[in-house]
């Protein structure tokens, strides 16, 4: 009979970094959306958006950082965690 249990010399990794390594595409999409919405929050809450905050943010400075920096930073972070320095060089 063969055993279906993990061999003792192959540890099972747990934690947030292991989740990123197992599911890099899902992590990228979640992180890109999260970072984009965080950077869009001042614009959405300003007088130009919902009017909750007493500040005025124009569309260019309010929308562009979220549109570009969220996905770019997410791609960099997930690649660095999943593939290490070799992945960043590629």
N, CA, C and O atoms as a GROMACS GRO file, in nm:
protein
  360
    1UNK      N    1   0.084  -0.118   0.000
    1UNK     CA    2   0.000   0.000   0.000
    1UNK      C    3   0.088   0.124   0.000
    1UNK      O    4   0.196   0.126   0.059
    2UNK      N    5   0.039   0.227  -0.066
    2UNK     CA    6   0.112   0.353  -0.068
    2UNK      C    7   0.041   0.453   0.021
    2UNK      O    8  -0.081   0.451   0.037
    3UNK      N    9   0.119   0.539   0.078
    3UNK     CA   10   0.067   0.641   0.168
    3UNK      C   11   0.040   0.768   0.089
    3UNK      O   12   0.120   0.806   0.004
    4UNK      N   13  -0.071   0.834   0.116
    4UNK     CA   14  -0.104   0.959   0.048
    4UNK      C   15  -0.071   1.080   0.133
    4UNK      O   16  -0.105   1.193   0.095
    5UNK      N   17  -0.008   1.060   0.246
    5UNK     CA   18   0.027   1.172   0.332
    5UNK      C   19   0.153   1.239   0.280
    5UNK      O   20   0.229   1.181   0.203
    6UNK      N   21   0.174   1.364   0.324
    6UNK     CA   22   0.294   1.437   0.286
    6UNK      C   23   0.417   1.369   0.344
    6UNK      O   24   0.415   1.318   0.456
    7UNK      N   25   0.522   1.370   0.266
    7UNK     CA   26   0.649   1.316   0.315
    7UNK      C   27   0.702   1.409   0.425
    7UNK      O   28   0.678   1.529   0.419
    8UNK      N   29   0.772   1.355   0.523
    8UNK     CA   30   0.819   1.438   0.634
    8UNK      C   31   0.920   1.544   0.592
    8UNK      O   32   0.936   1.644   0.662
    9UNK      N   33   0.990   1.525   0.479
    9UNK     CA   34   1.092   1.622   0.439
    9UNK      C   35   1.035   1.735   0.354
    9UNK      O   36   1.110   1.824   0.314
   10UNK      N   37   0.905   1.736   0.323
   10UNK     CA   38   0.843   1.845   0.248
   10UNK      C   39   0.743   1.916   0.338
   10UNK      O   40   0.628   1.874   0.348
   11UNK      N   41   0.786   2.025   0.403
   11UNK     CA   42   0.696   2.095   0.494
   11UNK      C   43   0.586   2.168   0.417
   11UNK      O   44   0.609   2.218   0.306
   12UNK      N   45   0.469   2.174   0.475
   12UNK     CA   46   0.359   2.249   0.417
   12UNK      C   47   0.371   2.393   0.462
   12UNK      O   48   0.376   2.422   0.582
   13UNK      N   49   0.376   2.484   0.366
   13UNK     CA   50   0.393   2.625   0.399
   13UNK      C   51   0.257   2.689   0.422
   13UNK      O   52   0.160   2.662   0.351
   14UNK      N   53   0.253   2.773   0.524
   14UNK     CA   54   0.131   2.846   0.556
   14UNK      C   55   0.164   2.993   0.572
   14UNK      O   56   0.281   3.030   0.580
   15UNK      N   57   0.065   3.073   0.576
   15UNK     CA   58   0.083   3.216   0.595
   15UNK      C   59   0.053   3.293   0.469
   15UNK      O   60   0.026   3.235   0.364
   16UNK      N   61   0.057   3.427   0.479
   16UNK     CA   62   0.020   3.511   0.366
   16UNK      C   63   0.113   3.497   0.246
   16UNK      O   64   0.068   3.503   0.132
   17UNK      N   65   0.243   3.480   0.269
   17UNK     CA   66   0.335   3.466   0.156
   17UNK      C   67   0.312   3.336   0.081
   17UNK      O   68   0.326   3.331  -0.041
   18UNK      N   69   0.277   3.231   0.152
   18UNK     CA   70   0.249   3.103   0.088
   18UNK      C   71   0.122   3.112   0.004
   18UNK      O   72   0.113   3.050  -0.102
   19UNK      N   73   0.025   3.189   0.050
   19UNK     CA   74  -0.099   3.208  -0.028
   19UNK      C   75  -0.068   3.282  -0.157
   19UNK      O   76  -0.122   3.248  -0.263
   20UNK      N   77   0.018   3.384  -0.150
   20UNK     CA   78   0.056   3.458  -0.270
   20UNK      C   79   0.129   3.366  -0.367
   20UNK      O   80   0.105   3.374  -0.488
   21UNK      N   81   0.216   3.280  -0.318
   21UNK     CA   82   0.290   3.188  -0.405
   21UNK      C   83   0.198   3.084  -0.469
   21UNK      O   84   0.221   3.043  -0.583
   22UNK      N   85   0.095   3.041  -0.396
   22UNK     CA   86   0.002   2.941  -0.451
   22UNK      C   87  -0.098   3.001  -0.547
   22UNK      O   88  -0.140   2.935  -0.642
   23UNK      N   89  -0.137   3.126  -0.524
   23UNK     CA   90  -0.242   3.190  -0.605
   23UNK      C   91  -0.198   3.330  -0.649
   23UNK      O   92  -0.257   3.429  -0.606
   24UNK      N   93  -0.094   3.342  -0.733
   24UNK     CA   94  -0.044   3.474  -0.768
   24UNK      C   95  -0.142   3.558  -0.851
   24UNK      O   96  -0.150   3.680  -0.831
   25UNK      N   97  -0.216   3.497  -0.943
   25UNK     CA   98  -0.307   3.574  -1.026
   25UNK      C   99  -0.423   3.630  -0.945
   25UNK      O  100  -0.459   3.747  -0.960
   26UNK      N  101  -0.482   3.549  -0.861
   26UNK     CA  102  -0.590   3.595  -0.775
   26UNK      C  103  -0.541   3.705  -0.681
   26UNK      O  104  -0.611   3.805  -0.661
   27UNK      N  105  -0.422   3.688  -0.625
   27UNK     CA  106  -0.365   3.789  -0.536
   27UNK      C  107  -0.343   3.919  -0.610
   27UNK      O  108  -0.369   4.027  -0.557
   28UNK      N  109  -0.293   3.910  -0.735
   28UNK     CA  110  -0.271   4.031  -0.814
   28UNK      C  111  -0.401   4.109  -0.833
   28UNK      O  112  -0.406   4.230  -0.810
   29UNK      N  113  -0.508   4.040  -0.875
   29UNK     CA  114  -0.634   4.109  -0.900
   29UNK      C  115  -0.692   4.169  -0.773
   29UNK      O  116  -0.741   4.282  -0.776
   30UNK      N  117  -0.687   4.097  -0.663
   30UNK     CA  118  -0.739   4.150  -0.537
   30UNK      C  119  -0.659   4.271  -0.490
   30UNK      O  120  -0.716   4.372  -0.449
   31UNK      N  121  -0.526   4.259  -0.497
   31UNK     CA  122  -0.440   4.368  -0.451
   31UNK      C  123  -0.450   4.490  -0.543
   31UNK      O  124  -0.450   4.603  -0.495
   32UNK      N  125  -0.459   4.469  -0.674
   32UNK     CA  126  -0.473   4.581  -0.768
   32UNK      C  127  -0.603   4.657  -0.742
   32UNK      O  128  -0.603   4.780  -0.742
   33UNK      N  129  -0.712   4.585  -0.721
   33UNK     CA  130  -0.839   4.652  -0.692
   33UNK      C  131  -0.834   4.725  -0.558
   33UNK      O  132  -0.880   4.839  -0.548
   34UNK      N  133  -0.779   4.661  -0.457
   34UNK     CA  134  -0.770   4.722  -0.325
   34UNK      C  135  -0.687   4.850  -0.329
   34UNK      O  136  -0.730   4.954  -0.277
   35UNK      N  137  -0.569   4.843  -0.389
   35UNK     CA  138  -0.483   4.962  -0.393
   35UNK      C  139  -0.543   5.072  -0.479
   35UNK      O  140  -0.527   5.190  -0.448
   36UNK      N  141  -0.611   5.035  -0.586
   36UNK     CA  142  -0.675   5.136  -0.670
   36UNK      C  143  -0.785   5.208  -0.594
   36UNK      O  144  -0.795   5.330  -0.599
   37UNK      N  145  -0.869   5.132  -0.525
   37UNK     CA  146  -0.978   5.196  -0.450
   37UNK      C  147  -0.926   5.278  -0.333
   37UNK      O  148  -0.984   5.381  -0.299
   38UNK      N  149  -0.818   5.234  -0.272
   38UNK     CA  150  -0.760   5.315  -0.163
   38UNK      C  151  -0.712   5.449  -0.217
   38UNK      O  152  -0.732   5.553  -0.153
   39UNK      N  153  -0.647   5.448  -0.335
   39UNK     CA  154  -0.598   5.574  -0.390
   39UNK      C  155  -0.710   5.659  -0.449
   39UNK      O  156  -0.695   5.780  -0.462
   40UNK      N  157  -0.823   5.597  -0.486
   40UNK     CA  158  -0.939   5.672  -0.536
   40UNK      C  159  -1.025   5.726  -0.423
   40UNK      O  160  -1.109   5.814  -0.447
   41UNK      N  161  -1.008   5.677  -0.303
   41UNK     CA  162  -1.094   5.717  -0.191
   41UNK      C  163  -1.098   5.868  -0.168
   41UNK      O  164  -1.208   5.921  -0.149
   42UNK      N  165  -0.985   5.940  -0.168
   42UNK     CA  166  -0.996   6.086  -0.147
   42UNK      C  167  -1.080   6.154  -0.254
   42UNK      O  168  -1.156   6.246  -0.224
   43UNK      N  169  -1.067   6.110  -0.380
   43UNK     CA  170  -1.147   6.171  -0.486
   43UNK      C  171  -1.296   6.138  -0.469
   43UNK      O  172  -1.381   6.226  -0.484
   44UNK      N  173  -1.326   6.014  -0.439
   44UNK     CA  174  -1.466   5.972  -0.424
   44UNK      C  175  -1.531   6.043  -0.306
   44UNK      O  176  -1.649   6.078  -0.313
   45UNK      N  177  -1.457   6.063  -0.198
   45UNK     CA  178  -1.512   6.127  -0.079
   45UNK      C  179  -1.506   6.279  -0.082
   45UNK      O  180  -1.564   6.344   0.005
   46UNK      N  181  -1.435   6.338  -0.181
   46UNK     CA  182  -1.419   6.483  -0.187
   46UNK      C  183  -1.547   6.551  -0.237
   46UNK      O  184  -1.646   6.484  -0.266
   47UNK      N  185  -1.542   6.684  -0.247
   47UNK     CA  186  -1.656   6.761  -0.298
   47UNK      C  187  -1.688   6.727  -0.443
   47UNK      O  188  -1.802   6.744  -0.487
   48UNK      N  189  -1.590   6.679  -0.518
   48UNK     CA  190  -1.613   6.638  -0.657
   48UNK      C  191  -1.687   6.506  -0.665
   48UNK      O  192  -1.748   6.476  -0.768
   49UNK      N  193  -1.683   6.427  -0.560
   49UNK     CA  194  -1.750   6.297  -0.557
   49UNK      C  195  -1.874   6.300  -0.472
   49UNK      O  196  -1.974   6.362  -0.509
   50UNK      N  197  -1.869   6.233  -0.359
   50UNK     CA  198  -1.984   6.223  -0.270
   50UNK      C  199  -2.003   6.345  -0.180
   50UNK      O  200  -2.112   6.366  -0.126
   51UNK      N  201  -1.900   6.426  -0.165
   51UNK     CA  202  -1.910   6.546  -0.083
   51UNK      C  203  -1.896   6.521   0.066
   51UNK      O  204  -1.942   6.603   0.145
   52UNK      N  205  -1.835   6.412   0.106
   52UNK     CA  206  -1.818   6.380   0.247
   52UNK      C  207  -1.704   6.461   0.308
   52UNK      O  208  -1.717   6.513   0.419
   53UNK      N  209  -1.593   6.474   0.236
   53UNK     CA  210  -1.477   6.549   0.285
   53UNK      C  211  -1.482   6.692   0.232
   53UNK      O  212  -1.522   6.714   0.118
   54UNK      N  213  -1.440   6.789   0.313
   54UNK     CA  214  -1.445   6.929   0.269
   54UNK      C  215  -1.324   6.969   0.184
   54UNK      O  216  -1.269   7.077   0.202
   55UNK      N  217  -1.282   6.883   0.092
   55UNK     CA  218  -1.170   6.914   0.004
   55UNK      C  219  -1.216   6.902  -0.140
   55UNK      O  220  -1.316   6.836  -0.169
   56UNK      N  221  -1.144   6.965  -0.230
   56UNK     CA  222  -1.175   6.954  -0.372
   56UNK      C  223  -1.057   6.886  -0.441
   56UNK      O  224  -0.943   6.933  -0.433
   57UNK      N  225  -1.083   6.776  -0.508
   57UNK     CA  226  -0.980   6.703  -0.582
   57UNK      C  227  -1.027   6.696  -0.727
   57UNK      O  228  -1.137   6.648  -0.754
   58UNK      N  229  -0.943   6.742  -0.820
   58UNK     CA  230  -0.984   6.735  -0.960
   58UNK      C  231  -0.969   6.593  -1.014
   58UNK      O  232  -0.908   6.508  -0.951
   59UNK      N  233  -1.024   6.569  -1.130
   59UNK     CA  234  -1.030   6.432  -1.185
   59UNK      C  235  -0.892   6.375  -1.217
   59UNK      O  236  -0.867   6.257  -1.193
   60UNK      N  237  -0.804   6.457  -1.269
   60UNK     CA  238  -0.671   6.407  -1.310
   60UNK      C  239  -0.593   6.358  -1.189
   60UNK      O  240  -0.544   6.245  -1.190
   61UNK      N  241  -0.580   6.440  -1.087
   61UNK     CA  242  -0.502   6.398  -0.969
   61UNK      C  243  -0.578   6.298  -0.884
   61UNK      O  244  -0.517   6.228  -0.803
   62UNK      N  245  -0.708   6.290  -0.900
   62UNK     CA  246  -0.786   6.196  -0.821
   62UNK      C  247  -0.796   6.058  -0.881
   62UNK      O  248  -0.805   5.960  -0.807
   63UNK      N  249  -0.794   6.046  -1.013
   63UNK     CA  250  -0.819   5.919  -1.077
   63UNK      C  251  -0.691   5.850  -1.128
   63UNK      O  252  -0.681   5.728  -1.121
   64UNK      N  253  -0.596   5.925  -1.179
   64UNK     CA  254  -0.479   5.863  -1.240
   64UNK      C  255  -0.393   5.780  -1.146
   64UNK      O  256  -0.348   5.672  -1.186
   65UNK      N  257  -0.368   5.824  -1.023
   65UNK     CA  258  -0.284   5.738  -0.937
   65UNK      C  259  -0.344   5.600  -0.914
   65UNK      O  260  -0.271   5.501  -0.913
   66UNK      N  261  -0.472   5.591  -0.896
   66UNK     CA  262  -0.535   5.461  -0.876
   66UNK      C  263  -0.536   5.376  -1.000
   66UNK      O  264  -0.520   5.254  -0.994
   67UNK      N  265  -0.554   5.442  -1.114
   67UNK     CA  266  -0.561   5.368  -1.240
   67UNK      C  267  -0.426   5.308  -1.277
   67UNK      O  268  -0.422   5.200  -1.338
   68UNK      N  269  -0.318   5.374  -1.243
   68UNK     CA  270  -0.186   5.324  -1.282
   68UNK      C  271  -0.109   5.259  -1.168
   68UNK      O  272  -0.053   5.151  -1.185
   69UNK      N  273  -0.105   5.324  -1.054
   69UNK     CA  274  -0.019   5.276  -0.947
   69UNK      C  275  -0.070   5.149  -0.879
   69UNK      O  276   0.010   5.068  -0.833
   70UNK      N  277  -0.201   5.131  -0.871
   70UNK     CA  278  -0.256   5.009  -0.811
   70UNK      C  279  -0.210   4.883  -0.884
   70UNK      O  280  -0.151   4.795  -0.821
   71UNK      N  281  -0.234   4.871  -1.015
   71UNK     CA  282  -0.190   4.753  -1.088
   71UNK      C  283  -0.038   4.739  -1.099
   71UNK      O  284   0.015   4.628  -1.091
   72UNK      N  285   0.032   4.851  -1.118
   72UNK     CA  286   0.178   4.842  -1.132
   72UNK      C  287   0.242   4.795  -1.002
   72UNK      O  288   0.326   4.706  -1.004
   73UNK      N  289   0.204   4.854  -0.890
   73UNK     CA  290   0.261   4.814  -0.762
   73UNK      C  291   0.221   4.671  -0.726
   73UNK      O  292   0.302   4.596  -0.669
   74UNK      N  293   0.098   4.632  -0.759
   74UNK     CA  294   0.053   4.495  -0.732
   74UNK      C  295   0.134   4.394  -0.812
   74UNK      O  296   0.175   4.291  -0.758
   75UNK      N  297   0.159   4.423  -0.939
   75UNK     CA  298   0.238   4.333  -1.023
   75UNK      C  299   0.380   4.320  -0.968
   75UNK      O  300   0.434   4.209  -0.963
   76UNK      N  301   0.439   4.431  -0.927
   76UNK     CA  302   0.574   4.427  -0.870
   76UNK      C  303   0.578   4.345  -0.742
   76UNK      O  304   0.666   4.262  -0.724
   77UNK      N  305   0.482   4.367  -0.654
   77UNK     CA  306   0.480   4.299  -0.524
   77UNK      C  307   0.455   4.149  -0.540
   77UNK      O  308   0.525   4.069  -0.477
   78UNK      N  309   0.359   4.110  -0.620
   78UNK     CA  310   0.329   3.968  -0.639
   78UNK      C  311   0.445   3.897  -0.708
   78UNK      O  312   0.478   3.784  -0.672
   79UNK      N  313   0.507   3.960  -0.807
   79UNK     CA  314   0.622   3.900  -0.874
   79UNK      C  315   0.738   3.884  -0.778
   79UNK      O  316   0.806   3.781  -0.781
   80UNK      N  317   0.762   3.983  -0.694
   80UNK     CA  318   0.872   3.973  -0.597
   80UNK      C  319   0.849   3.860  -0.498
   80UNK      O  320   0.943   3.791  -0.461
   81UNK      N  321   0.725   3.841  -0.455
   81UNK     CA  322   0.697   3.736  -0.357
   81UNK      C  323   0.697   3.598  -0.424
   81UNK      O  324   0.755   3.503  -0.371
   82UNK      N  325   0.633   3.587  -0.538
   82UNK     CA  326   0.616   3.457  -0.603
   82UNK      C  327   0.742   3.407  -0.671
   82UNK      O  328   0.774   3.288  -0.663
   83UNK      N  329   0.816   3.496  -0.738
   83UNK     CA  330   0.931   3.453  -0.818
   83UNK      C  331   1.066   3.505  -0.768
   83UNK      O  332   1.170   3.463  -0.818
   84UNK      N  333   1.066   3.593  -0.672
   84UNK     CA  334   1.190   3.643  -0.615
   84UNK      C  335   1.264   3.737  -0.708
   84UNK      O  336   1.204   3.795  -0.799
   85UNK      N  337   1.392   3.752  -0.686
   85UNK     CA  338   1.474   3.844  -0.766
   85UNK      C  339   1.483   3.802  -0.912
   85UNK      O  340   1.488   3.887  -1.001
   86UNK      N  341   1.485   3.672  -0.937
   86UNK     CA  342   1.490   3.626  -1.076
   86UNK      C  343   1.366   3.668  -1.151
   86UNK      O  344   1.374   3.708  -1.268
   87UNK      N  345   1.252   3.661  -1.088
   87UNK     CA  346   1.129   3.704  -1.151
   87UNK      C  347   1.128   3.853  -1.180
   87UNK      O  348   1.079   3.897  -1.284
   88UNK      N  349   1.181   3.932  -1.087
   88UNK     CA  350   1.188   4.077  -1.110
   88UNK      C  351   1.284   4.111  -1.224
   88UNK      O  352   1.259   4.205  -1.299
   89UNK      N  353   1.392   4.037  -1.236
   89UNK     CA  354   1.486   4.061  -1.347
   89UNK      C  355   1.422   4.027  -1.481
   89UNK      O  356   1.443   4.097  -1.580
   90UNK      N  357   1.344   3.919  -1.484
   90UNK     CA  358   1.276   3.883  -1.609
   90UNK      C  359   1.174   3.986  -1.644
   90UNK      O  360   1.106   3.973  -1.746
   0.00000   0.00000   0.00000
